[in-house]
Structure formats: structure tokens, C-alpha cells
Amino acid sequence: MCDSTPSLRSMIREQKIDVAIVSSESDDKQGMALESYPVSWIRGKSFDLDKHQCLPVAFYRDGCLLRRWGINSLKANGIDYRIVCCTNDTHVLNLMVTRRIAISVQTINSGIPGNCVRLLPEDGFPAFPPICNLMIRTPEHSSLVDLFCNHVNKYRLTLPSYFDDAVLRTKAIFHDGTSTR
């Protein structure tokens, strides 16, 4: 089953599923940290930022951490924006960016889509902390669930050392929408 992190967390609380892999802004110790990915604004190579008085953006749906971070960073930097696309489909977001319809916030776990570039702080778009994927499970779970989780844990990726430093440097921006600069 593939669903949003808030939906998966709800299903875990309601014990509708035993295990879920969810996104988190840190290794919050509420689950087993599996891996982390850098996060960045991206745009099509020929997308002209200066052409837009009101920046078109494409985000994942409500409840998505990347959406919240994106909106908070736009507000914190006084950038006027309009949301032109909301989806849970990364392919759709990539199409919006590669076709130069909008910019978007994405994880950069396997690079960025072809014909796209990252937006950097010198472009007026602040850096984001990495996002962490956690494996969570219901408190009342079977020994089979334990075996599965232990197997995944045995082969999990180690969080890179930059994870904690990046979270500490940028966390305030994404919680309340204000910059600490």
C-alpha cells in the first residue's frame, strides 16, 4: 500500500496495518530510521524565475512534509506563489517541472529529473534539511512483524553524519515559517 505519511501513521494508530515506512523531519526515535535524502527546490533548466510575479509551484497534497517546508520557505522569504498542482504522484510533479510549468520541492535521492536544476540559496531559495524515512509499527504486533522489521533493519542504510547538523541549522524555518537568519 502506498499512501501519505499522515494516512499511514493513522492506519498504524488504528492498527489497520502492522508496519509502515513514513517520512519524518528527523530520526525522531518513534520508529526505526532507514535512510535520509537531501531535499531541494528544483526547476526546469529554462524556467525563468524573473518572469513570474507570482511563482507557480507544484506540491504533494496536504499533510506532506515537503509541501509544508516549501510553503514555509516561500512565506519566510516573502515570495508570492500560487499552487498550480497538488498530487501524490512524483511523476506528475516531475512533469510540471520538466515542462517548465512550475517549480517544486523534491527529495534528491536518485538525482533530479533530466533537464532540471536545483534552486540554491544564492537563487533566493534556502536549503532544506534532509528528510528521514522511518519504519514504524503498531505497539501490539506479532513476532512475524518483529522478524520482518529486524530483517529490514539488518540491511538498512546508515544515516549520513550531515543529517543532524542540517536539521539543527534549518529546523526553525520549517516549523513556524520564520527565518532565524
Stockholm file with secondary structure:
# STOCKHOLM 1.0

chainA/1-181         MCDSTPSLRSMIREQKIDVAIVSSESDDKQGMALESYPVSWIRGKSFDLDKHQCLPVAFYRDGCLLRRWGINSLKANGIDYRIVCCTNDTHVLNLMVTRRIAISVQTINSGIPGNCVRLLPEDGFPAFPPICNLMIRTPEHSSLVDLFCNHVNKYRLTLPSYFDDAVLRTKAIFHDGTSTR
#=GR chainA/1-181 SS CCCCHHHHHHHHHTTSCSEEEEEESSCCSSSEEEEEECEEEEEETTCCGGGCSSEEEEEECTTCHHHHHHHHHHHHTTCCEEEEEEESCHHHHHHHHHTTSCEEEEECSSCCCTTEEEECGGGTCCCCCCEEEEEEECSSCCHHHHHHHHHHHHTCCCCCTHHHHHHHHHHHHHHHSCCCC
#=GC SS_cons         CCCCHHHHHHHHHTTSCSEEEEEESSCCSSSEEEEEECEEEEEETTCCGGGCSSEEEEEECTTCHHHHHHHHHHHHTTCCEEEEEEESCHHHHHHHHHTTSCEEEEECSSCCCTTEEEECGGGTCCCCCCEEEEEEECSSCCHHHHHHHHHHHHTCCCCCTHHHHHHHHHHHHHHHSCCCC
//
